[in-house]
Amino acid sequence: MTIVFWRVPGLKHRISSHSILESAMSVNAVSVRRSGRFRLHKQSAPTVLHPVKVREIRDALAPDSRYRTPFRPVGANSSATDCTSSAAGTVIDVSALAEIRNIDTYGDTVTVQAGVRIGDLAGQLAKHGLELAGAHDLMSRTVGGAVAGACIGPAFGDDGAFFASQVKSIRVITPNGKPIHIRSEQNNLLNAFRLSFGMLGIIYEVELKVRPIRVFSVTHRRCTFEQFAAVSERLSNIDVGLKYFLLPFRNRVYLDLRRHSPDARAGHRIPWKIKDWGESTVLPHVFKSINRVVPVAGMRYRLIDEVSKMTQGLVSTRLVNSGSNFTAQMSSSKGDDAARRLHYSTWFFPAADFAIVVQAYREFCLRVHKDSGFRCDMPTVGFRISRDRSALLSPSFDEPMIALRAIS
């Protein structure tokens, strides 16, 4: 992006083009350019650092470092916002720090570097009969990013609402370049670093609590928004893993209810992979093609909603009836990240108010589409988020929440 500034004789500050637009329109561009009274100012690109050793991060953050501030750590760079970018400063990409240091099958812990993908970690744990304690979405994220940010999913009540709740100890490079090790005994300090969003330093190694693989059963329900609102308070207070899909323009809600069941069979991972492939890869590509081929908006959106209904009604109900956190979690492939990248926005609402919120959300979608013609093609996804006090900045510190994630 190029920004134009004028230098006015007698003034020490710059005046933006917006402030003198009217006078600038009356001046010949060539004569102004030749006069030397303005210059082009281009935004400088940030420096990107790709450390392969922890020492490189420490040296970059040291007080005498040649790297410019602000520093922005980045892992999988899966954020839909520009929070990992900067017009200046230094971006520190920790994705190369991707070593699983130790899997302790006796103490039920795993020690990993911050750049390890969650999906890759889940696969390695499964080889030892272990799993991550919570069910998490967006499995292509890195461990460091999931600890620093809010990584959520349809977890059970005793699993912890956020990935960060599984942290037992953590190693961080502070903003002044000092490495520190925060242990489980330092509970208050550990609570500050969980969900710290990169404000307290750069995470480079994490010890996580894990557990033996548990099996759960899955039931599927379909209802209207009104019916979902009527039972939402009851669903928020029972110990089930809840994931739902909203189709506001068809007044349909599809529920995935997960319950611990020792009698259920873990099943194969293939049905879950087909489900994930359909929801995260096939649907976006199909909808993109429909938008290109079908010019009539009414027909196009009816077709899109029918495909969504068929995917939720057939794939989920027929294929997925039981599983574990490992089988339910998405596989992570670095090569497919760009192709599978979706834009999403996640909102949290108090579970006690969700009966009102879910109906208000449908009315909002209908109103926006009527006024502007805009709507999301993908179903809106949501989860029940149990109360989690493991982090000072936990969104559900005071009460259970319900998450809404709009995807496009």
N, C-alpha and C positions, 0 to 999 in steps of 0.2 A: 504494500500500500504506500502511495506517495502523498505526502502532506505538503501543501504550499503555504509558506509564511512570507510576509512582507516586512522589510526593514524600513521603518519610517525615520527620517532624519530628526534628531532631537529627542527620540524616545529610546529608552534602554531595553524595553521589553518588546517581544514580538506580538504582532496582531494577526490573529487567524483570518483565513480567507472568509469565514462566515461573518465576521464582524464588519467587513467592508465590501460586502458582496455588491451592493448597489453601485458604489463608485468604481469598482473593478470592472463591472460590465460596460462602462462607458469608455474604458481605456483600451487602446489597441494593444493586443497581446504581444506583438512583435516589439513595439516600442518599449513596453514595460520590461520585457526580457533583456533588451539591450541596455536599458538604463542601469542595471546592476542593483536595483532597489529590492530585489527579492532573490530568494534562492530556494532550491529544492532540498527538502530534508527527508531522507529515507530512514525508515525504522530499521535498526540493526537487528539481525537475526541472533537468537541466543546461541551460546556455546553448548554443545551437547557432549557430555562426558560418558563414556561406556566403560566403567571400571570392571576389571576382572579380578582384582584383589581389593581387600578391605582397606589396605594402606592408601590406595588411590583416592578413596572417599575421604579418608582422614586428612590427607594432604590438601585436597581441594577445599575443605572447610576450615583449614588452619588460618589463623589471623593474618599470616604473611602470604597467603595463597594469591596466585596471579588470576584466579578465576573470579568473575564478577558476581555480585549478588543481584537479585535474590536467587537462592538455590531451590530448585523444584525437583524432588525425586519422582521417578516414574517407573512403573513395572510393565504390565501388559499394555498400558495406555488404552484401556477399554472405556474410559470415561467419555460420556457423551458431551461433556463441556470442555472448555479450554483450560481447565484447572492445572493441567500438567505442562502448559506452554507459557511462554513469556516473550514479550517483545525485546527483552534484554535479559541479562543475567545468565545463569547456567542451569541446564537441565541435566540431571544425573540419572542415567538409565541403568538400573540395577538388574536387568533381566539376565545378564551374563553370570550373575552370582546365583547359580541354579543347582547347587549340590545338596543332596540329602545326606547329612553328616552321620546320623545315627538313628536306628529304629530299635528302641528298647522294648522287647516283647514281654519282659518281666515287670518293668515299671510302667508300661503302657504310655510311653512318651515317644516323640520323634523330634529330632533336631534338624532343622533345615535352614538353608540360606534364603534370603528374602526374595530372590528371583525365581524360585521354584513355582511352577504352575500348580494350582490346587488339584486339577484333574490328574496330572502326573503323580502328585503325592498320593492321591486316593488309590491309584493303580498299584503303586509300590506297597502301600499299607495292606492292600487286599492279599498280596502274596504271602503276608505273614498272618493272615486271619484277623487283621485289624481294620478299623475304619475311623474317620473323623466323627466326632461326637454329634455334630449337627448336619442337617441336610441343607446344602447351599446351592444357590443358583450362580450362573456366570462362572463356570468352573475353569475358564481360560485365564482368570485373574491370577496374579502372583500372590504368594503368601504375604509378602510385605505390604502390598496394597490392600489385601483383605483385612489385615490386622489394623492398619492405619485408618481404613475407611469402613463403611457399613456394608458388609457382605452378609446377605440374608437369604432365607429360604424357608421351606415348609417344615421347620424343626418342631420336635415335640417339646412339651413344657419344661422337661428337666434337662434339655440339651443345651440351653443357652440360645438366645435369639440371634446373636451375632457370632461370626467366625472368631472375632477377637476374644470372646469369652473363653476360648480353649487355650489361650496363651498361659504357659506356666512360668516362663522366663524369657527375657528378651535382651538382645545386644543392640546398642544404638550408638551412632556417632552424633554427638551433640553439635549445635550450630557453631561452636568454637573449635571443632575438630577433635574433641576429646571422646575416646571410646568408653562406654559405661556398660555394665552388666547388671540388669535389674532382675532379682530373683523373686521367687514366689513368696518368700518371707517379707519382702518389701511391698506389701499388698497395696497400700495407698499410692505409692509411686507407680506401681504396675497399672493400677486403675487409671492413672493419668495418661499413661502411654498407650493404652488400648484406645482405639478410635481417636487418636490425636491428630489425624489428618496431616501428618508431616510437619506440624508446627513446633515439635520439640526435638526434632532431629531426624536422621535417616536410619531406618531399621535395616540391619544387615544379617541378623541371625535370630531365629525364633525357636523356642522349645514349646511344643504343643502337647496337650493331653489327648490321647486316643483311647480306644476301647475295642474289645472283641466285637466282631460283626454281629449286629442284631437284625432280626428279620421282622418285617411288618407286612400287614395285609393292606390292600388298597381297595376302596370302594368308590364308585363314581355315581354322581347324582346330577340331574339336570333340573333346573327350576327357573322361575321368572325372577325379575328383580324384586318384586313385592314379596315373594316367598323367601328369597334369600335374606331380605331385610328383617323378616319376621323371626328368623332363626339365628341371625348373626350374633346376637348377644350370648345365646346359649353355646354357639360354636367357639366363641372367644374364651369361654371359661372351662372347657373340657380338654383333657390331655390327648389331643389328636394333632397330627400334622396336617395343616390345611393349606391347599393351593387351589386357586380358583381362576377361571377365565371368564371375562365379561364380554358379551356381544350387545352393546347398548342399543344398536339399531334393529336388533331382532328380539329384544327383551328376553335374552337367554343368559343363564349363568351355568357354567359347568364346574362341578366341584370334584376335587381329588381329596379324599379323606384317608389318612394313613394312621393305622393303629398298631401298636406293638402286639405281636401274636406269635408265641412260641410254636404254635402248630402250623404256621404258614411256612411255605417253602421259599427259599431265597430266589429261586428261579434263575433264568439266564439273563445276561445283560443285553442280549440282542433286542428284545421287545422295547426296552427303555431307550436303546440307541435309535431304533426306528421312530419312536415317539419324539425324541429330541430332534432327530433329523427332519421330521415332518414339521415341527413347530418352529425351529430356528433356521432351517435352510430351504425346505421346499416351499412353505407358505410365502416367505418374502419374494422368492423368485417367481412363483406363480402369480402373485399379486402384481408384481412389477410388469409381467408380460400382459396381464389383463388390462392394466392401465394403459399400455401402449396400443393394444389391439382393439379394445372396445371403446368407441368414442362417446357413447351415450351414457351419461353419469348414472341414471337410474338403473339401467341394465347392468352396468359395470359393478355397482355396489351390491346389487342383489346377487350377482355371481360370486363376488368376493365373500359375502356373508355365508352363502351356501357351502362354499369350499371350507370355510372355518368350521361350520356346524358339522360337516362330514368328517373333518379331521378329528374334532373333539369327540364326536359320537362313536366313530368306528375304531380309530386307532387306539385311543385310550381305553375304551370299554372292552374291546375284544382282545387286546394284547397284554395289557398291564393289570395284573391282579395282586401281585405281591412283589416284594423286593427288599433291598437293604439300602443303606445310604450309599454304598459303593455302586450297586447296580443302577440306582436312580440318578446318580450324578453324571453329568455330561463328560465325555472324553474331551481332552484338550489337545488341540493340534495347532501348533504355531503357524503352519502354512495356510491353514484355513481361516485364520483370524480376520483377515481383510475381507474375505468373501462372506463371512458370517456376521460381520459387524452390524449391529443394529443400534439405532438411536433410541434411548429410553430416558424417561424421567420418573422418579420414584417419590411418592408422597406417603407420609405417615399420618394416620388419624387415630384418636383414642378409640379403642375397641368398643367402649360403652356408647359412642356416638355413631358407630358405623351404620346402624340401621337407617339413619337419616342421610349419612354421607353417600351410601351406595345409590340411593334413589336420586339424590341431588346430582351425582356424577352423570347418571343417564340423562337427566333433564339438561344438564350443561352440554353434553355431547349433541343432543338433538337441537338445542338452541343455536349452538355455534355452527352446526351444519346448515341449518335453515338460514341463518344470517349471512354466512360467508361462503358456504359451499365446501368448507374444509372438514375433513374427518380422517381419523386414523384407520388404516386398512387392517392392521393386526389386532387381534383380541387384546384387551387389557388384562394383565396378569396381576395376581395379588397373593399375599400370604398373611397368616396370623403370626404376629410377633409377640412372643411372651415377654413378661417383665424381666428385664436384664439389668442388674446393678453392678456388673463387672467393670464398667467404664464410666468415668465421670461425665462424659459427653454422650452417653447412651440415649438414643431417642425414646427408649421404653424404660427409662430409669424409674419413673413414678408409677406407671401402669402399663398393661398390655396394649399393643397397638395393632392396627390393621394396615398393611401396606398396599398401595395401588401403584402399579408400574405401567405407564403408557408407553407403547412400543411403536416405532415407525421405521 
